[in-house]
Amino acid sequence: MYLSAIGNLWPNGMAKNSGWGEKQDRRGYAEIIKENKTFENYYKEQNIIPIEEWEAFMSALKKPLPATFRITGFRGQAEQVLEFVKGNYINNLVTKTQDGDVIDKPYPLPWGHRVGAGEHDPALLLDVKSDHLVLDMCAAPGSKTAQIIEALHADESDKQPAKRLNSPCCMVVNHDARFFPKLFFDRPDGKKEQLMYDRILCDVPCSGDGTMRKNTMIWKQWAQTSAISLHNLQKQILHRGTELLAVGGKLVYSTCSFNPIENEAVVSSVLIASEGALQLADVSGLLPGLKRRSGLKSWKVINETPQEYAKPEDVPDKKKRRYIESMWPPSEEDAERINLHRCVRIVPHDQNSGGFFVAVLEKVKRLPNEKEPIVKTVTEIQRTEDNTVSADSTEVTVKDTDVIENAATSSVDEDIADTISTEDAVTSVTPTDDASTEGISEPPQKKVKTEKVTLILSKKTPLITLMVMGAVAGDKMLTRSFGGKKRNLYYTNKRVKQIILTNQQKLKVINSGIKTLCRSDAEGVDCSFRLSQEGIISIFPFMSDRKVLVEQSDVIKLMSTECPFDYTFSEKMQTQLKTFGQGSIVFVCDPEISDLSQASSKSLIIVGWKGKTSVRSYLDKNSRQHYLRMCGGDVSQSDALSEKQPLETISRDASGDGPEQDDRTAQEKFAGSANSEEKKKTNKNDETLKEADQGGLSTIKAEEGQVGASDPSEATPVETN
Ligand SMILES: C[S@@+](CC[C@H](N)C(=O)[O-])C[C@H]1O[C@@H](n2cnc3c(N)ncnc32)[C@H](O)[C@@H]1O
């Protein structure tokens, strides 16, 4: 579940100072002059709204966009957070007036439960079900992808959280959407069949004038030629999307632009070319409460002077490549036949939102030039591929039988992600020969700059079964390292993994799955891996052991001290700790449960390490501060977490999951900060214990070459849009 609220959280004056929503504008809100006569004249000509509404339209555009926030996560936590925010903050606010403007209290968006801020509605109109195969063609930076992932996980509610992109059924790849390659999957009869997607989102690059309330620089930079430059790219992306869409599937085309050249013109040209294979869906009954305008049936093609080209023939020869035929409106008859009015335009003054455009396309039969679904044999596939490097299926043994129930031997294959450096990922895209060029211009043969494209794969085989079946890693774990020791094990979906392996010659995979186990060659510990905070919620339900039920005071101790000794915790926790040897451990805190078997997704679950005589958590400083506050602890009283302490003195481990594993540094810090009663207890006895413990904790080798990265989603369950 996710819930929404919208409201002017900041009075105008504060918004001005804070720069809230003024993303690209470093000069501050007050200095931007919200006037652009070219913009006004252009859209008056285009009739995007009746002229009598013009003032209301312009006046709404000039106001800052209300702050909206969406509570993500899984049902239990989302409800708790919403109740908390309402109870502790919203209920205490009063409606105020400032400079004549009424500042409302935050309120839930009126059009239903599962709705984010307006600009996210396209993802909702996709109607994603948990067994769908979904392709998000222009995914960066990923906010709609996050919503799609939530929809894929919707059935699992409390079992499987959908934390932004942290999902076993998501794969991020880097390709130019216009030439997104055909991918194949293995059929039970051993043949390979082309993947066709149930749902596709084409949230294409656009001029973005619907976001003027947020991106105020657009007031200054706006020009009608942006739409002219983008039209062909948008059309190519949409066209490629329709080729990859399964018959019976749905595709959402969306922009944050008011401009019909980027909207209705793109949609109508692709629809007409499809000769009835594509239809515009009637979405008037969806998202009740969302005020919308029908798609336009006619518009003008205007050049920069500004002069109208009434028909393609009016364009001077030297500009013919720029002004292409598909920019002009279809005949009245065609516009009627394809139901162009079913496109949706959202305007800011209807519900105090941004502006955007959405069209939902349904594929009812194959496209005119689309052949029967391709089925190839493995040999055929290999013949067509230049490179025949096959997946390395090195065996890796996960030795920690304590940690994961039924974990025995796991066969781990290679992900290709490590073959792509960050630079490569954004610069080198060679279109594959099977990206159809039907109806679109030739694919560029030179290197082109591209953004990420996200491929989300169905999770028909739920991740949950994989561990219970005794194959923790068997067919759903990936590692991204070639040769040598495997660093991290990523928990993924069986289909995602199969598709990566089947299509590794074509796919530039950036990311897939959830980091669940990290290498940790600690001396004296019979396990080559440790748990990762990032993947703990996925793996927790299958852990039979290594769990400790802790009290609130224990969490406070754990969060405020680097490596607290066992004896400093509650009796109950100490008793449990005594039963464990050194290694990965999980702390569970939940005031509502008395037994570990009652732990649920609402429980606080923290990954840590049990040394000989002390423990530690694998959380970064921000997360520890967050949990400390949540448990009523005082951050300012903790030397390890105090804001005053320079960041660099809190070292982190190389995997990014927590503090550096050199326990001595932390212990020295602990011993050195003698200003609290607790720390004065660091006596001779402790010194002996400390030395003993260092033998265990300090010998854990940090993972090689991993860049530290915190898990901010842990600490920030409320996301702002
Ligand atoms: C409107 S934004 C998408 C926003 C995204 N859907 C979200 O909700 O966060 C369009 C994105 O497409 C990217 N893009 C531009 N050209 C592209 C191409 N040829 N293929 C794929 N993505 C492209 C842009 O860089 C931009 O990040």
The ligand as an SDF file (V2000), in Angstrom:
LIG
                    3D

 27 29  0  0  0  0  0  0  0  0999 V2000
   10.5040   12.1080  -18.3920 C   0  0  0  0  0  0  0  0  0  0  0  0
   11.9770   11.4210  -17.9550 S   0  0  0  0  0  0  0  0  0  0  0  0
   11.5050    9.9250  -17.2330 C   0  0  0  0  0  0  0  0  0  0  0  0
   11.1460   10.0540  -15.7950 C   0  0  0  0  0  0  0  0  0  0  0  0
   10.9620    8.7150  -15.1440 C   0  0  0  0  0  0  0  0  0  0  0  0
    9.9490    7.9440  -15.8100 N   0  0  0  0  0  0  0  0  0  0  0  0
   10.5830    8.8670  -13.6810 C   0  0  0  0  0  0  0  0  0  0  0  0
    9.4190    8.7700  -13.3430 O   0  0  0  0  0  0  0  0  0  0  0  0
   11.4940    9.0720  -12.8790 O   0  0  0  0  0  0  0  0  0  0  0  0
   12.6410   10.8710  -19.4350 C   0  0  0  0  0  0  0  0  0  0  0  0
   13.9810   10.1890  -19.2700 C   0  0  0  0  0  0  0  0  0  0  0  0
   14.3500    9.5640  -20.4810 O   0  0  0  0  0  0  0  0  0  0  0  0
   15.7470    9.6960  -20.6400 C   0  0  0  0  0  0  0  0  0  0  0  0
   16.0540    9.4970  -22.0800 N   0  0  0  0  0  0  0  0  0  0  0  0
   16.3590   10.4350  -22.9930 C   0  0  0  0  0  0  0  0  0  0  0  0
   16.5770    9.8470  -24.1750 N   0  0  0  0  0  0  0  0  0  0  0  0
   16.4180    8.5120  -24.0100 C   0  0  0  0  0  0  0  0  0  0  0  0
   16.5260    7.3900  -24.8540 C   0  0  0  0  0  0  0  0  0  0  0  0
   16.8240    7.5190  -26.1450 N   0  0  0  0  0  0  0  0  0  0  0  0
   16.3100    6.1680  -24.3290 N   0  0  0  0  0  0  0  0  0  0  0  0
   15.9850    6.0300  -23.0350 C   0  0  0  0  0  0  0  0  0  0  0  0
   15.8670    7.0680  -22.1710 N   0  0  0  0  0  0  0  0  0  0  0  0
   16.0800    8.2870  -22.6640 C   0  0  0  0  0  0  0  0  0  0  0  0
   16.0020   11.0800  -20.1260 C   0  0  0  0  0  0  0  0  0  0  0  0
   17.3270   11.2470  -19.7790 O   0  0  0  0  0  0  0  0  0  0  0  0
   15.0710   11.1520  -18.9210 C   0  0  0  0  0  0  0  0  0  0  0  0
   15.7340   10.6990  -17.7780 O   0  0  0  0  0  0  0  0  0  0  0  0
  1  2  1  0
  2  3  1  0
  2 10  1  0
  3  4  1  0
  4  5  1  0
  5  6  1  0
  5  7  1  0
  7  8  2  0
  7  9  1  0
 10 11  1  0
 11 12  1  0
 11 26  1  0
 12 13  1  0
 13 14  1  0
 13 24  1  0
 14 15  1  0
 14 23  1  0
 15 16  2  0
 16 17  1  0
 17 18  1  0
 17 23  2  0
 18 19  1  0
 18 20  2  0
 20 21  1  0
 21 22  2  0
 22 23  1  0
 24 25  1  0
 24 26  1  0
 26 27  1  0
M  CHG  2   2   1   9  -1
M  END
$$$$
